[in-house]
Amino acid sequence: MTLKTRHWDRLGNGGLTFTELGFGTAPLGNLYRAISDEDARATLDAAWDGGVRYFDTAPLYGLGLSETRLNPFLRDKPRDEYVLSSKVGRLIQACAPEHRSGVGKWFEVPQRREQYDYTYDGVMRSFEHSFSRLGVDRIDILYVHDLCIFSHGSKEISDMRIEEFFAGRGYDAMISLRDQGLIRAIGGGINEWEVCQTLAERGDFDLFLLAGRYTLLEQTALDSFLPLCEERGIGIVSGGPYNSGILATGAKPGAFYNYDPAPQEIIDRVNAIEAVCSDHGVRLVDAAFQFPLLHPAHVAVIPGGQGVSEMQGNLKAAMAEIPAALWADLKEQGLMDARAPS
């Protein structure tokens, strides 16, 4: 079997063809643990050999390390054979070791600090820096990164950053890059669908990379955001389909949900979902991967992969066939929103 693809063309400019399985490269930035250059390359090679042709990165990931690790990997790949996205909203600056960002999160990375900058100049500088680190001829999609409460700590600060993005003309910079044909699409890489909806209502966005907010465990994005995307032809890339791990591992001791140890109510719900999956002979992780793709706005799912075995697991999940009766049973038992396409 080969990976399925989905074509998106909201603007009528030929669009982009995504493999349903994409590669989210935050783990290549040594997220939570360091991996060698050789292991990072082996993981990328396993993805390519498996048919993956969508790669997402960001300056934040490893404070530039993810982008620089993609550089030699992509160098000999035909440019029209893959889709590449990166992000803006932070500038990565050299600094003294005691000022490095992300200590305890990013390991064995360059001595750099992140500085939020959603202004016109900040977006343009970030774009140019990503071009240099990646060494590619073009970047297809540019996402404004982390305008959400999760990243900034409060709705007040999130709202302030959103206002900075529009009033400071960071949004205008992204539109300009798209109008010049330097990128094919603009969007947001965001942890909350409510912030995505705010952006969609204020601007002309093509795609959103929504992390962990439309999964087997969470479907409130059906209230208003996903219908808006369908109406406007906005595509959705689903990040974090396993809600930080629990939908991949099951509710085993120490399982994580949204970057923290899973609370009992989530453990109970995952156990109930997994029991239904078991009745149908389906692995929980396969159902979790396939679920977002049932919604017509979705173009790709990008789980993390920090090693070859994880990538092979993602490839297996992407090719799984799920019986329609599974989704019907989940709905019947109140474990899945009745509105969710299935």
Backbone torsions as a table, in degrees:
resi	resn	phi	psi	omega
1	MET	NA	149.4	174.2
2	THR	-113.8	157.0	179.8
3	LEU	-63.6	138.3	175.6
4	LYS	-74.5	155.0	179.0
5	THR	-123.9	160.4	174.4
6	ARG	-135.0	133.9	-179.0
7	HIS	-100.5	134.5	179.5
8	TRP	-123.1	131.4	179.3
9	ASP	-151.2	68.1	-179.0
10	ARG	-67.1	-32.6	-170.8
11	LEU	-96.0	-4.7	-177.8
12	GLY	69.5	25.4	-179.6
13	ASN	-107.0	21.4	-178.1
14	GLY	99.8	-26.3	172.8
15	GLY	68.2	-161.2	-176.9
16	LEU	-137.3	145.3	176.6
17	THR	-109.9	117.5	-178.2
18	PHE	-100.4	140.4	162.7
19	THR	-77.2	140.5	-177.5
20	GLU	-58.6	-30.6	171.3
21	LEU	-97.6	118.6	172.9
22	GLY	-108.4	174.2	-178.8
23	PHE	-115.4	110.6	172.3
24	GLY	-86.9	117.8	-166.4
25	THR	-96.4	15.9	174.5
26	ALA	-54.7	-42.3	179.5
27	PRO	-60.3	-26.5	178.1
28	LEU	-71.5	-11.0	174.3
29	GLY	-89.8	19.5	-179.3
30	ASN	61.4	49.6	177.6
31	LEU	-74.4	117.2	177.5
32	TYR	71.6	-20.8	173.5
33	ARG	-158.8	152.6	-179.7
34	ALA	-83.7	139.5	170.6
35	ILE	-124.8	154.1	-177.3
36	SER	-75.8	161.5	174.9
37	ASP	-58.9	-36.3	-178.4
38	GLU	-66.7	-42.5	179.1
39	ASP	-67.7	-38.2	177.3
40	ALA	-61.8	-44.1	179.9
41	ARG	-66.2	-39.6	179.5
42	ALA	-63.1	-36.8	178.4
43	THR	-66.8	-43.9	177.3
44	LEU	-63.2	-41.5	178.5
45	ASP	-62.6	-40.6	179.0
46	ALA	-63.2	-38.1	178.0
47	ALA	-64.7	-48.4	-178.9
48	TRP	-62.5	-45.5	-179.7
49	ASP	-63.6	-27.7	177.7
50	GLY	-81.7	-6.8	176.8
51	GLY	105.6	1.2	-179.6
52	VAL	-66.5	130.6	-179.3
53	ARG	-133.3	17.2	172.6
54	TYR	-125.7	124.2	-177.8
55	PHE	-126.0	126.9	-179.9
56	ASP	-116.5	134.8	179.7
57	THR	-140.4	-173.6	179.1
58	ALA	-167.4	150.1	174.7
59	PRO	-56.1	-34.5	-177.5
60	LEU	-61.5	-34.5	-169.7
61	TYR	-68.0	104.0	-176.7
62	GLY	72.1	19.2	-179.6
63	LEU	52.8	46.5	179.0
64	GLY	104.9	-16.7	-174.3
65	LEU	-65.2	-39.9	179.9
66	SER	-59.7	-45.8	-179.5
67	GLU	-64.8	-40.5	-178.3
68	THR	-71.6	-27.8	175.5
69	ARG	-73.5	-29.4	175.3
70	LEU	-69.7	-27.6	-173.3
71	ASN	-54.1	-58.4	-178.3
72	PRO	-69.3	-28.3	178.9
73	PHE	-65.9	-43.6	-176.1
74	LEU	-81.7	-14.1	-169.4
75	ARG	-58.1	-37.7	-177.1
76	ASP	-103.0	12.3	179.5
77	LYS	-91.1	136.2	177.0
78	PRO	-57.7	125.3	-169.8
79	ARG	-63.7	-28.6	-178.5
80	ASP	-82.1	-0.5	-177.2
81	GLU	-93.5	-5.4	-178.5
82	TYR	-141.9	159.9	175.7
83	VAL	-109.1	135.6	-176.6
84	LEU	-128.9	131.0	175.0
85	SER	-126.8	145.9	170.0
86	SER	-138.1	-172.1	-168.1
87	LYS	-137.2	162.0	177.3
88	VAL	-132.4	162.7	-179.3
89	GLY	129.0	-15.4	175.4
90	ARG	-132.5	142.8	168.1
91	LEU	-106.2	136.3	-177.8
92	ILE	-103.8	115.3	-170.8
93	GLN	-119.9	142.6	175.4
94	ALA	-62.7	146.3	-177.8
95	CYS	-156.4	171.4	174.0
96	ALA	-71.5	151.7	-176.5
97	PRO	-52.2	-36.8	-176.9
98	GLU	-71.6	-10.7	-180.0
99	HIS	-106.8	5.5	-177.2
100	ARG	-62.2	140.3	177.1
101	SER	-80.4	157.4	168.7
102	GLY	70.8	25.1	176.5
103	VAL	-63.0	130.5	-176.4
104	GLY	90.5	-9.5	176.8
105	LYS	-115.0	-47.4	178.0
106	TRP	-108.0	128.9	-174.5
107	PHE	-114.8	138.9	178.0
108	GLU	51.4	55.3	-179.7
109	VAL	-117.6	168.6	178.9
110	PRO	-59.1	153.2	176.9
111	GLN	-75.6	91.5	-176.6
112	ARG	-138.3	155.1	172.6
113	ARG	-124.3	148.6	179.3
114	GLU	-94.2	142.6	175.3
115	GLN	-132.3	119.9	177.2
116	TYR	-63.9	134.4	176.3
117	ASP	-156.7	103.4	-178.2
118	TYR	-103.7	17.7	-178.9
119	THR	-84.0	172.8	177.6
120	TYR	-54.8	-52.5	-178.2
121	ASP	-64.7	-38.1	179.7
122	GLY	-63.4	-41.6	178.7
123	VAL	-65.1	-45.3	-178.7
124	MET	-64.7	-41.3	179.7
125	ARG	-66.7	-41.2	179.5
126	SER	-62.7	-42.8	178.9
127	PHE	-60.5	-45.4	-179.8
128	GLU	-64.4	-40.7	-179.8
129	HIS	-65.4	-40.1	178.1
130	SER	-63.2	-40.9	176.9
131	PHE	-56.6	-43.6	-178.1
132	SER	-67.4	-43.8	-178.8
133	ARG	-67.7	-37.8	-176.6
134	LEU	-80.2	-31.4	179.1
135	GLY	67.9	27.8	-176.8
136	VAL	-102.4	169.6	178.0
137	ASP	-80.7	-28.3	178.5
138	ARG	-158.5	155.8	170.3
139	ILE	-110.7	130.9	-174.2
140	ASP	-79.8	-43.6	-174.2
141	ILE	-128.0	136.0	174.7
142	LEU	-119.3	120.9	177.9
143	TYR	-104.7	136.6	167.5
144	VAL	-77.0	132.2	-164.6
145	HIS	-105.1	130.2	164.6
146	ASP	58.5	53.4	172.3
147	LEU	-86.1	16.4	-167.0
148	CYS	-97.9	167.0	177.2
149	ILE	-61.7	-40.8	-179.0
150	PHE	-53.6	-40.7	-176.2
151	SER	-83.2	-33.9	-172.2
152	HIS	-103.5	-8.5	170.4
153	GLY	94.8	-19.0	179.0
154	SER	-159.2	157.8	177.5
155	LYS	-65.4	-34.7	-179.4
156	GLU	-60.4	-46.5	-178.9
157	ILE	-72.4	-37.5	175.6
158	SER	-58.2	-47.2	179.2
159	ASP	-61.7	-37.4	179.0
160	MET	-64.3	-40.9	180.0
161	ARG	-69.6	-37.8	176.3
162	ILE	-61.2	-42.7	178.8
163	GLU	-65.0	-39.3	176.8
164	GLU	-60.3	-40.5	-178.3
165	PHE	-62.5	-42.1	-179.5
166	PHE	-83.0	-50.3	-177.3
167	ALA	-70.2	-32.8	178.7
168	GLY	-83.0	0.4	171.2
169	ARG	72.1	21.0	170.2
170	GLY	-62.1	-38.5	176.3
171	TYR	-61.3	-43.3	178.9
172	ASP	-60.7	-36.2	179.1
173	ALA	-64.1	-42.5	179.6
174	MET	-65.7	-41.1	176.8
175	ILE	-61.6	-41.3	-179.8
176	SER	-62.6	-44.5	179.2
177	LEU	-61.9	-38.6	178.1
178	ARG	-69.7	-43.5	-179.0
179	ASP	-62.8	-33.1	179.1
180	GLN	-79.4	-7.2	-178.7
181	GLY	79.9	11.3	179.6
182	LEU	-75.0	-26.2	169.8
183	ILE	-132.1	159.1	-177.0
184	ARG	-92.4	-25.5	-174.2
185	ALA	-155.5	153.5	175.2
186	ILE	-122.0	155.3	-179.5
187	GLY	-167.5	-162.1	179.0
188	GLY	-133.6	137.1	171.9
189	GLY	-103.6	101.0	-162.9
190	ILE	-135.1	149.4	179.4
191	ASN	-93.4	-4.6	-176.4
192	GLU	-136.1	128.2	-178.2
193	TRP	-66.7	-28.0	179.8
194	GLU	-62.2	-37.7	177.7
195	VAL	-70.4	-39.4	174.9
196	CYS	-57.4	-42.5	-179.3
197	GLN	-65.3	-40.1	176.3
198	THR	-58.2	-45.0	179.3
199	LEU	-64.0	-44.1	-178.4
200	ALA	-62.9	-33.7	-179.8
201	GLU	-76.8	-22.5	-177.8
202	ARG	-99.2	-18.5	-174.6
203	GLY	-142.6	-177.7	-176.7
204	ASP	-106.7	83.9	-175.5
205	PHE	-101.8	148.9	-175.4
206	ASP	-99.5	-41.0	-172.8
207	LEU	-143.6	148.8	170.9
208	PHE	-127.2	133.2	170.7
209	LEU	-96.0	102.2	-174.0
210	LEU	-102.7	118.8	-172.9
211	ALA	-95.6	112.6	169.1
212	GLY	72.6	12.7	-173.6
213	ARG	-111.6	3.3	168.2
214	TYR	-139.3	89.2	-173.6
215	THR	-137.2	179.0	175.6
216	LEU	-59.3	-20.1	-179.3
217	LEU	-100.5	-17.7	-173.7
218	GLU	-140.1	122.2	-178.9
219	GLN	-136.4	19.8	-179.4
220	THR	-68.2	-13.6	175.8
221	ALA	-62.5	-14.9	176.1
222	LEU	-71.6	-15.6	-175.8
223	ASP	-59.9	-48.0	-175.4
224	SER	-149.5	-33.4	-172.4
225	PHE	-69.5	-51.6	-177.7
226	LEU	-65.5	-37.7	172.7
227	PRO	-59.8	-37.5	177.1
228	LEU	-63.2	-41.0	179.0
229	CYS	-63.2	-43.4	177.7
230	GLU	-60.3	-42.3	-177.8
231	GLU	-63.6	-35.7	-174.3
232	ARG	-101.2	0.3	-178.6
233	GLY	73.3	21.6	179.4
234	ILE	-78.8	129.9	179.1
235	GLY	-87.7	152.5	178.8
236	ILE	-121.7	126.8	167.3
237	VAL	-100.5	128.0	-176.4
238	SER	-97.4	111.5	172.6
239	GLY	-96.1	161.1	177.2
240	GLY	55.9	46.1	-176.2
241	PRO	-66.5	-15.4	-178.4
242	TYR	-101.8	11.8	179.5
243	ASN	49.7	51.4	177.7
244	SER	73.9	9.8	170.7
245	GLY	132.6	-31.7	-170.7
246	ILE	-64.2	-28.8	179.0
247	LEU	-81.6	-7.3	173.5
248	ALA	-97.6	-41.0	-175.4
249	THR	-89.9	-20.1	-167.3
250	GLY	82.6	175.8	-174.1
251	ALA	-84.6	55.4	178.5
252	LYS	-80.4	162.7	178.5
253	PRO	-54.7	133.1	179.7
254	GLY	83.6	5.4	-179.7
255	ALA	-62.9	144.5	-177.5
256	PHE	-104.6	143.8	174.5
257	TYR	-135.5	122.9	-178.4
258	ASN	51.6	46.2	172.3
259	TYR	72.4	5.6	178.1
260	ASP	-130.5	160.9	174.1
261	PRO	-54.9	135.6	-173.7
262	ALA	-67.1	132.8	174.8
263	PRO	-71.7	163.6	-174.0
264	GLN	-60.4	-38.2	-177.5
265	GLU	-63.9	-35.0	177.5
266	ILE	-71.8	-41.3	177.5
267	ILE	-57.8	-45.4	-179.6
268	ASP	-63.6	-41.2	-179.1
269	ARG	-67.5	-41.5	179.3
270	VAL	-64.7	-40.6	177.2
271	ASN	-59.7	-40.3	179.9
272	ALA	-67.0	-42.1	178.1
273	ILE	-64.3	-43.3	-178.2
274	GLU	-65.0	-34.1	177.9
275	ALA	-63.1	-40.7	177.2
276	VAL	-65.8	-42.8	177.5
277	CYS	-58.5	-43.6	-179.1
278	SER	-61.4	-38.7	178.5
279	ASP	-59.9	-27.7	-178.5
280	HIS	-101.8	6.8	179.8
281	GLY	68.4	31.6	-176.4
282	VAL	-115.8	135.3	173.6
283	ARG	-71.2	141.1	178.1
284	LEU	-54.9	-44.5	-176.2
285	VAL	-63.9	-33.7	178.4
286	ASP	-67.5	-44.0	178.3
287	ALA	-63.4	-40.1	-179.2
288	ALA	-64.6	-38.9	178.6
289	PHE	-68.3	-45.1	-172.8
290	GLN	-75.3	-25.4	-173.6
291	PHE	-56.0	-51.4	-177.6
292	PRO	-59.4	-31.3	-176.4
293	LEU	-70.9	-12.0	174.9
294	LEU	-69.1	-23.0	-179.4
295	HIS	-83.8	130.3	-171.6
296	PRO	-65.1	-19.1	179.3
297	ALA	-76.4	-18.2	-173.5
298	HIS	-79.8	137.5	-179.9
299	VAL	-113.9	-21.4	-177.9
300	ALA	-163.6	158.9	172.6
301	VAL	-123.9	132.8	-176.5
302	ILE	-127.3	82.6	172.7
303	PRO	-71.4	158.3	176.4
304	GLY	-74.2	158.8	176.0
305	GLY	-154.1	112.5	-175.2
306	GLN	-105.4	5.2	179.0
307	GLY	-160.2	170.0	-177.9
308	VAL	-62.1	-40.9	-177.9
309	SER	-64.9	-38.9	177.1
310	GLU	-65.5	-40.1	178.6
311	MET	-64.8	-41.5	178.1
312	GLN	-63.7	-35.3	175.9
313	GLY	-65.1	-39.5	177.9
314	ASN	-65.4	-39.7	178.4
315	LEU	-63.3	-40.0	178.3
316	LYS	-63.8	-42.1	179.7
317	ALA	-64.9	-37.3	-178.1
318	ALA	-67.6	-24.3	-177.1
319	MET	-101.2	1.9	-178.2
320	ALA	-68.4	145.9	174.5
321	GLU	-105.6	124.5	-176.5
322	ILE	-109.3	125.5	178.3
323	PRO	-68.0	140.8	-179.4
324	ALA	-59.8	-27.6	-179.4
325	ALA	-63.0	-26.9	177.9
326	LEU	-62.6	-48.2	-179.1
327	TRP	-64.3	-38.2	178.8
328	ALA	-62.7	-41.7	179.5
329	ASP	-67.6	-38.8	177.6
330	LEU	-62.0	-40.8	177.4
331	LYS	-65.9	-43.6	-177.4
332	GLU	-61.9	-33.0	-179.2
333	GLN	-90.8	6.5	178.3
334	GLY	73.1	21.6	-177.6
335	LEU	-100.5	1.2	-179.4
336	MET	-151.4	138.5	-178.3
337	ASP	-59.2	129.7	-178.2
338	ALA	-60.9	-21.8	-179.9
339	ARG	-81.3	-14.3	-173.9
340	ALA	-66.1	129.7	176.7
341	PRO	-59.0	137.1	-179.6
342	SER	-148.0	NA	NA
